[in-house]
Amino acid sequence: MILNQPGRRHYDVIILGSGPAGITTALELSKDSSLDVAVIESGVLEPHPTIQTLAGVQLHGDLPDDYFPMHTQRCFGGSSTIWGGYCAVLEKRAFTAQTWPIPYQEINRWYPAAARILELPDDAYRQPTVAIEGTSELVYKPFYVSPPVRFNKKYHSFFLHHPRVDLILGTTGFRLLTQERTVTALELRDSLAPRLSPTLVSADTFVLACGGVGNPRMLQLSDIVDPMPVGRGLMEHPHLYAVAEMYLDRDRLPVGAEEDPYLVHALQLSDSYCIDKGVLSFSADFNQRQMTPTVLLGKRREMLHTPVTIRAEIAPDFRNSVRDSDQRNYLGAPLPRVDFHYRYRDLARESWHLFGKALLRSGLGRPSVLQPDFKLHDGGHLMGTTRMGLSSADSVVDSDCRVHTTDNLYVAGSSVFPAGGASNPTYTIVAMALRLGAHLASTSGGNAHG
């Protein structure tokens, strides 16, 4: 049902946030017909200007002033209402390098179901990368483009008619109440009536699905912090648009002759090459629209001449963080302060240099120099602020996405990513949310621990 206040005082599982992570977790939980589930969203069915101000932050560093207005939506469907649809599986390197505390197969087995939710072709998981003949240093790794799926449109009927899954709109989660290791209740505020008294709703299990800023903020506002690095290690994907050019031998590329509107072509440094050279994942987009005669390896041939957009990975840096600011929103909660600096320019030059050398060695093509005054742009991908790990000393959630210091609080979304690769995160967010939902559904009352 779709409600404006909780239909029950107690649920088996409460999910805070109705973006791709929250809705996907609810979909998987709904397969267990015995569970009462609530998805709580501060926004309403359509964007509301007053509620949208709850997404405000105090910015310090490299992110532009319009970053959060551009990438954040406080409404049913969350960021899916504005995303561009780019999807790619996460690089295996993040797992083989032991950055993630789970094996790659733990995510990989959920990609087929995630592809169905996002309406991606089977190749999105069956053939995420393609080897290029004559080189082990480069791979073809395209981005598959979802229509894009708007979760609010696709799943409105699901929530409207499901008897045991409630979507509660216009209701803001203010803080979690705890007793020792157990979260006992969630304090709620009416998003449009701040003077109304708060209400409490309880559950056996709670899931935070509020995004890369909202998830750590809820932990901080609820004093669920020490000794964990909550809000630290914020990551983004730097984008460098049209910063170089490539000539590519089209006959050597494992791509079709026709343009596919649901496919973005890209070459990427292979995982083994990144590990060998000690660099992070690095992807270079290309298109097939411009052919020109040129000389490559002493032979004149028709070549693909393409501008390059780079999508790249940065390492977590605990100086990049989310914490309290000195301002408050109209509900009385402190606005988050977001400190973020890319610190990527030197690595961008090094990575492009390695990419260019690999491209020349392969005989596949040749690159131009990188523009010396290139600008770093954001991708709208906030990751790593409640990172997954084995210890509360350097992470926030365990391999099941449970907050280390609690028995019944979990986190969904890219905030759990300990490494983000160079792949847009939504595909992996949905895969991880399916995994979390199945884990919770497999346990009594949704409580998987304790």
C-alpha positions as CSV (number, residue, x, y, z in Angstrom):
1,M,0.0,0.0,0.0
2,I,1.0,3.6,-0.5
3,L,0.5,5.6,2.8
4,N,1.5,9.0,4.3
5,Q,2.2,7.4,7.7
6,P,3.1,3.9,8.9
7,G,0.2,1.4,8.7
8,R,1.7,-0.6,11.6
9,R,3.6,0.2,14.7
10,H,6.0,-2.7,14.1
11,Y,7.4,-4.2,10.9
12,D,9.6,-7.1,10.2
13,V,11.9,-4.9,8.0
14,I,12.0,-1.2,7.6
15,I,13.9,0.2,4.6
16,L,14.7,3.9,4.7
17,G,14.9,5.3,1.2
18,S,13.0,4.5,-2.1
19,G,15.8,4.7,-4.7
20,P,17.1,1.7,-6.6
21,A,18.8,0.2,-3.5
22,G,15.7,0.5,-1.3
23,I,13.1,-0.7,-3.8
24,T,15.2,-3.6,-5.0
25,T,15.7,-4.8,-1.4
26,A,12.0,-4.6,-0.9
27,L,11.3,-6.5,-4.1
28,E,13.5,-9.4,-2.9
29,L,12.0,-9.4,0.6
30,S,8.5,-9.5,-0.9
31,K,9.1,-13.0,-2.2
32,D,8.6,-14.1,1.4
33,S,4.9,-13.6,1.9
34,S,5.1,-13.7,5.7
35,L,7.2,-10.5,6.0
36,D,5.7,-7.1,6.8
37,V,8.0,-4.5,5.1
38,A,8.0,-0.7,5.1
39,V,9.8,1.5,2.6
40,I,10.0,5.0,4.1
41,E,10.6,8.0,1.8
42,S,11.0,11.6,2.8
43,G,9.7,12.8,-0.5
44,V,6.3,12.2,-2.2
45,L,5.3,10.8,-5.6
46,E,6.7,13.8,-7.5
47,P,9.6,16.2,-6.6
48,H,8.5,18.8,-4.1
49,P,10.6,22.0,-3.8
50,T,10.4,22.2,0.0
51,I,11.3,18.6,0.6
52,Q,14.1,18.8,-1.9
53,T,15.9,21.3,0.4
54,L,16.4,18.4,2.8
55,A,19.0,17.2,0.3
56,G,21.1,20.4,0.9
57,V,24.7,20.1,2.0
58,Q,27.6,22.4,2.9
59,L,30.2,21.8,0.2
60,H,34.0,22.2,0.6
61,G,36.4,21.2,-2.1
62,D,36.1,20.2,-5.8
63,L,32.4,19.4,-6.2
64,P,30.4,22.2,-7.9
65,D,27.6,24.1,-6.2
66,D,25.0,22.4,-8.4
67,Y,26.2,18.9,-7.6
68,F,23.5,17.9,-5.2
69,P,20.6,19.7,-7.0
70,M,21.7,17.9,-10.2
71,H,22.2,14.4,-8.8
72,T,19.9,14.0,-5.8
73,Q,16.1,13.6,-5.7
74,R,14.0,13.5,-2.6
75,C,11.0,11.7,-4.1
76,F,9.7,8.2,-4.8
77,G,12.2,6.5,-6.9
78,G,15.2,8.6,-5.7
79,S,18.1,9.0,-8.1
80,S,16.5,6.6,-10.6
81,T,14.2,9.5,-11.6
82,I,17.1,11.4,-13.1
83,W,19.9,8.9,-13.9
84,G,21.3,8.4,-17.4
85,G,21.1,4.6,-17.4
86,Y,24.8,3.7,-17.8
87,C,25.6,0.2,-16.5
88,A,28.7,-2.0,-16.3
89,V,29.8,-4.8,-14.0
90,L,32.4,-3.9,-11.3
91,E,35.9,-4.8,-12.3
92,K,37.2,-8.1,-10.9
93,R,40.5,-6.3,-9.9
94,A,38.7,-4.9,-6.8
95,F,38.2,-8.4,-5.6
96,T,41.4,-10.1,-6.7
97,A,43.3,-7.3,-5.0
98,Q,41.3,-8.1,-1.8
99,T,39.8,-4.6,-1.6
100,W,36.3,-6.2,-1.3
101,P,36.0,-8.7,1.6
102,I,33.8,-11.0,-0.5
103,P,34.6,-13.1,-3.6
104,Y,33.6,-11.7,-7.0
105,Q,31.1,-14.5,-7.5
106,E,29.1,-13.2,-4.5
107,I,28.1,-10.2,-6.7
108,N,28.4,-11.8,-10.1
109,R,25.7,-14.3,-9.4
110,W,23.2,-11.5,-8.8
111,Y,24.0,-9.6,-12.1
112,P,21.5,-11.6,-14.2
113,A,18.6,-10.7,-11.9
114,A,19.8,-7.1,-11.7
115,A,19.9,-6.9,-15.5
116,R,16.2,-7.9,-15.7
117,I,15.3,-5.2,-13.2
118,L,17.3,-2.6,-15.2
119,E,16.1,-4.0,-18.6
120,L,19.6,-4.6,-19.8
121,P,20.6,-7.2,-22.5
122,D,22.0,-10.5,-21.5
123,D,25.4,-9.5,-22.7
124,A,25.6,-7.0,-19.8
125,Y,26.5,-10.0,-17.6
126,R,27.4,-12.7,-20.1
127,Q,30.0,-10.7,-21.8
128,P,30.9,-7.7,-19.7
129,T,34.4,-7.6,-21.2
130,V,35.8,-8.9,-24.5
131,A,39.5,-9.8,-25.1
132,I,41.3,-8.0,-27.9
133,E,43.4,-10.2,-30.1
134,G,47.1,-9.5,-29.8
135,T,47.1,-7.8,-26.3
136,S,46.5,-8.7,-22.7
137,E,46.9,-5.1,-21.6
138,L,43.6,-3.8,-23.0
139,V,40.1,-5.1,-23.1
140,Y,36.9,-3.9,-24.7
141,K,34.5,-3.1,-21.9
142,P,31.3,-1.3,-23.0
143,F,28.7,0.5,-20.9
144,Y,25.2,-0.9,-21.4
145,V,22.5,1.7,-21.2
146,S,19.2,1.0,-19.4
147,P,16.1,2.7,-21.1
148,P,16.6,4.1,-18.3
149,V,14.3,2.4,-15.8
150,R,12.5,4.9,-13.6
151,F,11.8,2.8,-10.4
152,N,8.9,5.1,-9.4
153,K,7.1,4.4,-12.7
154,K,8.0,0.7,-12.9
155,Y,7.1,-0.2,-9.4
156,H,4.2,2.1,-8.5
157,S,1.7,-0.6,-9.1
158,F,3.7,-3.1,-7.0
159,F,3.5,-0.8,-3.9
160,L,-0.1,0.3,-4.6
161,H,-1.4,-3.3,-4.5
162,H,1.0,-5.3,-2.3
163,P,-0.8,-6.3,0.9
164,R,2.3,-6.5,3.1
165,V,4.8,-4.0,1.6
166,D,4.0,-0.4,2.6
167,L,5.4,2.6,0.8
168,I,5.3,5.5,3.3
169,L,5.7,8.9,1.6
170,G,6.4,12.4,2.9
171,T,8.0,11.0,6.1
172,T,11.6,11.7,7.0
173,G,13.7,9.3,9.1
174,F,15.2,11.5,11.8
175,R,17.3,9.2,13.9
176,L,17.5,5.6,15.0
177,L,17.0,4.6,18.7
178,T,19.3,1.9,20.1
179,Q,19.6,-0.3,23.1
180,E,23.1,-1.8,23.4
181,R,23.6,-3.6,20.0
182,T,20.0,-3.5,18.9
183,V,18.2,-0.8,16.9
184,T,14.8,-0.6,18.6
185,A,13.0,2.1,16.7
186,L,13.1,4.8,14.0
187,E,12.0,8.4,14.9
188,L,10.0,9.9,12.0
189,R,9.1,13.5,11.1
190,D,6.4,14.7,8.7
191,S,8.4,16.1,5.8
192,L,6.0,19.1,5.3
193,A,4.8,19.7,8.9
194,P,7.9,20.2,11.0
195,R,5.9,21.3,14.0
196,L,4.1,18.0,14.4
197,S,5.3,15.7,17.1
198,P,7.7,13.0,16.0
199,T,6.4,9.4,15.8
200,L,8.2,6.1,16.4
201,V,8.0,2.9,14.4
202,S,9.8,-0.3,15.4
203,A,11.1,-3.3,13.4
204,D,13.1,-6.5,13.8
205,T,15.5,-5.3,11.1
206,F,16.4,-1.9,9.7
207,V,18.0,-1.1,6.3
208,L,19.5,2.3,5.4
209,A,19.2,3.0,1.6
210,C,19.6,6.8,1.7
211,G,22.6,7.2,-0.6
212,G,26.3,8.1,-0.2
213,V,25.6,11.0,2.0
214,G,22.3,10.0,3.6
215,N,23.5,6.6,4.9
216,P,26.5,7.9,7.0
217,R,24.4,10.9,8.1
218,M,21.7,8.7,9.6
219,L,24.4,6.8,11.5
220,Q,26.0,10.0,12.7
221,L,22.7,11.5,13.8
222,S,21.9,8.3,15.7
223,D,25.3,8.2,17.4
224,I,26.2,4.9,15.7
225,V,29.7,5.8,14.9
226,D,32.6,4.8,17.2
227,P,34.9,3.1,16.5
228,M,34.0,3.0,12.8
229,P,35.1,5.4,10.1
230,V,31.5,6.5,9.3
231,G,31.4,9.1,6.6
232,R,35.1,8.8,5.7
233,G,36.6,7.6,2.4
234,L,34.1,9.3,0.1
235,M,34.8,8.4,-3.5
236,E,33.5,9.6,-6.9
237,H,34.3,8.8,-10.6
238,P,36.2,11.6,-12.2
239,H,35.1,12.2,-15.8
240,L,37.4,13.9,-18.3
241,Y,35.3,14.8,-21.4
242,A,36.9,15.0,-24.9
243,V,40.4,15.4,-23.4
244,A,42.3,13.5,-26.1
245,E,41.8,11.6,-29.3
246,M,42.5,8.1,-30.6
247,Y,43.0,6.5,-34.0
248,L,41.7,2.9,-33.8
249,D,41.9,0.1,-36.3
250,R,38.2,-0.6,-36.6
251,D,38.7,-4.1,-38.0
252,R,40.5,-5.1,-34.8
253,L,37.7,-3.9,-32.5
254,P,35.2,-6.5,-31.3
255,V,32.2,-4.3,-32.1
256,G,29.5,-4.4,-34.8
257,A,29.4,-2.0,-37.7
258,E,26.1,-0.4,-36.7
259,E,25.7,2.0,-33.9
260,D,23.7,0.7,-30.9
261,P,21.9,3.5,-28.9
262,Y,22.0,1.2,-25.8
263,L,25.8,0.7,-25.9
264,V,28.7,3.0,-25.2
265,H,32.0,1.6,-26.6
266,A,35.0,1.8,-24.3
267,L,38.5,0.4,-24.0
268,Q,39.9,-0.3,-20.6
269,L,43.2,-1.2,-19.0
270,S,42.9,-4.9,-18.2
271,D,42.7,-5.9,-14.5
272,S,46.0,-7.8,-14.7
273,Y,47.8,-4.8,-16.3
274,C,46.4,-2.4,-13.6
275,I,47.6,-4.8,-10.9
276,D,51.0,-5.1,-12.5
277,K,51.5,-1.4,-12.9
278,G,49.9,-0.4,-9.6
279,V,47.2,1.8,-11.1
280,L,43.5,2.0,-10.8
281,S,40.8,1.1,-13.3
282,F,40.7,3.5,-16.3
283,S,38.2,3.5,-19.2
284,A,38.3,5.4,-22.5
285,D,35.1,5.8,-24.4
286,F,35.1,5.9,-28.2
287,N,32.5,6.2,-31.0
288,Q,32.3,4.8,-34.5
289,R,31.1,7.9,-36.4
290,Q,34.3,9.2,-38.0
291,M,36.6,7.3,-40.3
292,T,39.7,8.8,-41.7
293,P,42.8,7.5,-43.7
294,T,46.0,7.5,-41.7
295,V,49.2,5.6,-41.3
296,L,49.6,3.0,-38.5
297,L,52.7,0.7,-38.1
298,G,53.9,1.9,-41.5
299,K,50.7,1.0,-43.4
300,R,48.1,3.4,-44.7
301,R,44.6,2.3,-43.7
302,E,41.1,3.5,-42.9
303,M,41.1,4.3,-39.2
304,L,38.5,5.2,-36.7
305,H,39.2,8.8,-35.5
306,T,37.5,9.4,-32.2
307,P,37.4,11.9,-29.3
308,V,38.0,10.3,-25.9
309,T,36.1,10.6,-22.7
310,I,37.8,9.1,-19.7
311,R,36.0,7.6,-16.7
312,A,38.2,6.6,-13.9
313,E,38.6,5.3,-10.4
314,I,40.0,7.0,-7.4
315,A,41.2,5.4,-4.2
316,P,39.3,6.0,-0.9
317,D,40.9,8.9,1.0
318,F,39.7,9.4,4.5
319,R,40.2,13.2,4.1
320,N,37.2,13.0,1.8
321,S,34.3,12.9,4.3
322,V,30.7,13.5,5.3
323,R,30.1,15.1,8.8
324,D,28.2,17.7,10.7
325,S,28.1,21.3,9.4
326,D,27.3,24.4,11.4
327,Q,23.9,24.8,9.6
328,R,20.5,23.0,10.1
329,N,17.6,22.1,7.8
330,Y,14.0,23.1,8.5
331,L,13.4,19.9,10.5
332,G,16.2,20.8,12.9
333,A,18.9,18.3,11.8
334,P,22.4,19.5,11.0
335,L,23.2,19.8,7.3
336,P,25.9,17.4,6.2
337,R,29.3,18.9,5.4
338,V,30.9,17.3,2.4
339,D,34.6,17.6,2.0
340,F,35.9,16.3,-1.3
341,H,39.0,16.7,-3.4
342,Y,39.8,14.5,-6.4
343,R,43.6,14.5,-6.1
344,Y,43.6,12.7,-9.4
345,R,45.5,14.9,-11.9
346,D,48.8,13.2,-11.6
347,L,47.3,9.8,-11.7
348,A,45.2,10.8,-14.8
349,R,48.4,11.7,-16.7
350,E,50.2,8.5,-15.6
351,S,47.2,6.3,-16.5
352,W,46.8,7.9,-19.9
353,H,50.5,7.4,-20.5
354,L,50.2,3.7,-19.7
355,F,47.1,3.4,-21.8
356,G,48.8,5.0,-24.8
357,K,51.8,2.8,-24.5
358,A,49.6,-0.3,-24.3
359,L,47.6,0.9,-27.3
360,L,50.7,1.4,-29.4
361,R,52.1,-2.0,-28.4
362,S,48.9,-3.7,-29.3
363,G,48.9,-2.3,-32.9
364,L,45.3,-1.4,-32.4
365,G,45.8,2.3,-32.7
366,R,47.6,5.4,-31.4
367,P,46.6,8.1,-29.0
368,S,47.0,11.9,-28.9
369,V,48.5,13.6,-26.0
370,L,46.3,14.5,-23.0
371,Q,45.1,18.1,-23.0
372,P,47.4,19.8,-20.4
373,D,44.6,22.0,-19.0
374,F,42.0,19.2,-18.7
375,K,39.1,19.6,-16.3
376,L,37.8,17.0,-13.9
377,H,34.0,16.5,-13.9
378,D,31.8,14.5,-11.6
379,G,29.7,11.5,-12.4
380,G,27.2,11.8,-9.6
381,H,28.5,8.6,-8.0
382,L,29.0,8.9,-4.3
383,M,30.6,5.8,-2.8
384,G,32.5,4.4,0.2
385,T,31.2,6.3,3.1
386,T,30.0,3.2,5.0
387,R,32.6,0.9,3.4
388,M,32.5,-2.9,3.7
389,G,35.3,-4.7,5.5
390,L,36.3,-7.2,8.1
391,S,36.9,-4.9,11.0
392,S,35.2,-1.9,12.7
393,A,38.6,-0.3,12.8
394,D,38.6,0.4,9.1
395,S,35.1,-0.3,7.8
396,V,31.5,0.2,8.8
397,V,29.6,-2.9,7.5
398,D,30.6,-6.5,7.3
399,S,30.4,-8.8,4.3
400,D,26.6,-9.1,4.8
401,C,26.2,-5.3,4.9
402,R,25.4,-5.3,8.6
403,V,26.8,-2.4,10.6
404,H,29.6,-3.9,12.7
405,T,28.4,-2.5,16.1
406,T,24.8,-3.6,15.7
407,D,22.8,-6.8,15.4
408,N,20.0,-5.7,13.2
409,L,21.0,-2.6,11.1
410,Y,22.1,-3.0,7.5
411,V,23.1,-0.6,4.7
412,A,22.3,-0.8,1.0
413,G,23.8,1.2,-1.8
414,S,27.2,2.3,-3.1
415,S,28.1,3.7,0.3
416,V,29.2,0.2,1.2
417,F,31.7,0.0,-1.8
418,P,35.3,-0.3,-0.5
419,A,36.4,0.3,-4.1
420,G,34.4,1.7,-7.0
421,G,36.3,0.7,-10.1
422,A,35.6,2.8,-13.2
423,S,32.1,1.4,-13.7
424,N,28.9,3.3,-13.1
425,P,27.6,2.0,-9.8
426,T,23.8,1.4,-10.3
427,Y,24.1,-2.1,-11.8
428,T,26.2,-3.2,-8.8
429,I,23.9,-1.4,-6.4
430,V,20.9,-3.3,-7.6
431,A,22.9,-6.6,-7.6
432,M,24.0,-6.0,-4.0
433,A,20.5,-5.0,-2.9
434,L,19.2,-8.3,-4.3
435,R,21.8,-10.1,-2.4
436,L,21.0,-8.2,0.8
437,G,17.2,-8.8,0.4
438,A,17.7,-12.5,-0.1
439,H,20.0,-12.7,3.0
440,L,17.4,-11.0,5.2
441,A,14.5,-13.0,3.7
442,S,16.3,-16.2,4.5
443,T,16.4,-15.5,8.3
444,S,13.6,-15.4,10.8
445,G,11.8,-12.1,10.8
446,G,14.4,-10.6,8.6
447,N,16.9,-10.5,11.5
448,A,20.1,-12.2,10.3
449,H,22.3,-11.8,13.3
450,G,22.0,-12.2,17.0
